Amino acid sequence: MIILPAIDIIEGKAVRLEKGDYGKKTVYSADPADVALRFASAGAQYLHLVDLDGAKSGMTDNFDTVKKIISKSRMFTELGGGIRRLETVERYFDAGVSRVILGTAAVTDPDFLDRCLDLYGEKIAVGVDIKDGCVAIHGWTEVSDYTCDSFFEKMSKKGVKNIICTDISRDGMMEGANIAMYRDLSEKFSIDITASGGVCSISDISQLLEMDIYGAILGKALYTGALELSDVLRLCGEDVR
């Protein structure tokens, strides 16, 4: 299982939200690139970035910050947030992003998703954000008609290889991951699933490891010190510096 420390960006700063609520924001650093460098120095090889401004606007609001993070950390970086045009996908790949995550666009514009998959294959992931059992869109501000299972089924048929699945009710709350949901999804679908939202303890990591899930995203637990990145990486068999 790979570990992806997370950096969520608003106005060029590293922040965390509670349950996706933009009104409940905590700023952890004015320089996200330094945060990424600390993760890399601890031995992390992967990074999860979200442009929260872009998630609402559909624009590349924090492009310069993203580019600086990649240049400074030199990590495998996946990025999501407001990516709804092919030009945006290409711009991020040109900037060094390793994997682009489509969220809202995967729900509202299936032709765009198909085009991206045709062009970039496994370099395209889909973000599935769950709110009250359904898939949320537009920066978690709206809920679609898709249930979690129905959307996973649709993505599977399209050939999507990687899904980042977030339980919004757990995100930023330090209440533990929705282990039952991830176990159910991993048993139903042959897709690489990355767990996101509420992963905050060694117990969470151990249970996700046991079900052989692809990856886990760590956010607030790292920023508050509830988890030490080196401990998690060691448990997952990654080299620790």
N, C-alpha and C positions, 0 to 999 in steps of 0.2 A: 504494500500500500504506500502510495506516495503522499507526502505531507506538503500542503501548500499554505504557507503563511499568507494572510490576506492584508491588503491595503485598500481601503475604500477612500476615495478622493472627492472632496468638495472644496471648490475654490482653491485648488492647489495644496490642500492640507490633508493629512491622514486623519480620518475620523472613524467613529463607530456610531451606528444608530441602534435604537431599541425597536425590535419588531418592524424594521423598515420605516420608522416614523422620522421624517426629516426634521420634525420639531423637537425630537429627542436626540440631539447630536452631542457627542463628546469629541473634542479635538485633542488628538494625542501627539501630533507633531506638525510643525509648520514646514517640514522638509521630508516628504515621503521617501525621497531617494536615500536619505540617511537611514531611515527605518529599513528599507530594503537591503541596504549594505550590512546592517546588523544581522538581519536574517541570514544573509549569505555567509557572513563571517562565522555564524554558529553552525554552518554546514548544510543549510537548506539549499536544495538544487532547483526548487520550483517556487513560483510566486503567482498569487491570484490577485489581480487588480480589478477594481470596479470604478468606473467614472460615474459617480452618483449624479453629478450635474447632467452628464450626457444621457443618463437613463431617463431623465424627465424631458430633456430638450431635444433628444435625437441628434445632437451635434457632438463634435469632438472638443468639448469644453476644456478638458485638461490634457490635451495632446502633448504640449511641451513638458508637462510634469511626467507623463508616461514615458516620453522619450528619454528624459533625464534618468528616470528610475532604471530603465533597461540598460542605458549606457554605463551607469555607475555599478549596478549589481551584476550584470552579465549572467542572469539566471534565465532558465526556461520560464517564460512569462505568458500566462493566459490572461485575456482582458475581455471584460464585458461592460455594457452600459451605453445604450443609445446607438448601437450599430445596426443601422437600418438601410444602408445604401452600399452598393458594391464599391464605390469610390472610397468609402470609409474603411471597408475591409482592407482594400489594397494599401491605403495610406498607413494603416497600423502594421501590416506585414512589412512594408518598406521601412518602417521605423524600428523593426526588430522584434515585434510581438511574435511569439511562437505559436499561439493558438488563440483564435478569436471566438468569443462566446456570443451567440445570438439568443436573445431573450424574447422581447416583445415581437420582433420581426419574425421569429419562428412561429409565432401564434397568428399574427395578423397578415403576414405576407409569405405564404408557403412557396410561391414561385421564386421569391428571392432566396429563401432557404435552399431550394433545389439548385438554383444557379450557383450558390456558394459551395454546396456540396460537390457539384460537378467540377468546379474549378479547383477546389482546395482539399476535398476529401476529409481526412482525419484531422486536418488543421482547423476544422470548424467543429465547435462543440455547441450544445444547446443548454441554456440555463432554464431550469424548470423551478419556479418559485411558487411554493404552495401556501395558500391562504384559505382557511376554512374548507380544505379539501379540494380546492380548485386552483387552477394556474393563474397567478397574478401577472399583470403587465404594466407597462408605463411607470417603471420605478416603484412597483408594488402599490400604485395608487388606484388601480382598477383590477377587477376580477373577471376573467374570461368564462366562457361556458364549458371549457374543458375540465374534466376531473383529472387528477394526477394519473390514474391508470389509463384513461382514454388517450391522453396526450403522449404518454410513454409508448403506447401501442402505435400511435401514428408516427412517432419519431423512429421507432424500430422498423416500421415498414419502409420509411424513406431511406434507411441505411445510416442513420446517425450512429456514430460509434461511441460518443462520449456525452454524458449528461451531468451537469452540475445541479444537484437537487437541494433546494433550500427550504426548510420548514420555517416560514417567516415568524411563526409564533414563538420559536425558540431563539431566533437570531438576536444576539446581543444581550440575552437574558441570563446567561450562565446557569441554565436549568438542565443541561444535558442534551445530547442529541436524540432525535426521534429514532431510536434503534429499531423499533418494530416496523416503522415505515421503510427504512432502508433494507431490512431483512426481507420484507415482503416484495419490494421492488426487485431486489437482486435475485430472488427466486423465480420471479415471473419473466424477467427480461434479460436477454444476452447483450447487455450494453454496459460499457464501463461507467460506473456511477461514482460520482464524487459527493461525499456527504458534506453539507454545509448548514450551519445554524445550530448554535448551542453546544458544539463540541468543546468540552471544557475540562475533561478529566482523563486520567490514565485509563479509567474504567471504560469511558467512551471509546478511546483509541483501541483498547484491547478487544472490545466487542466488535468493532468495525473490522479489525484485523481477522478475527475468527470467521467472519462471514465472507472474507476474501474480497472486500469491496476495493474498488480501484484507488480511491483517494479520499483524503479528508482535509477540509479547509479549517484553519485555525485563525480566529480573529481576536475577540475581546479577551479570551483566556490568556493569550500571549501578552497583550497590552497591560493587563492587570497583574500579571505574574502568577496567575492560577496554574499555568502550565509553563514549564521550562522547555523551550524548543529543543535543546540538546537531549533532554530526557525522551521526548517523543520520537525524535529521529533515531535515537539509539534503540528504542523499543521496536521501531519499524525496520531496523537493520541497515539504516543509512549511515554513511561515514560522518562522524562528528568531529569538528575541528576544535 
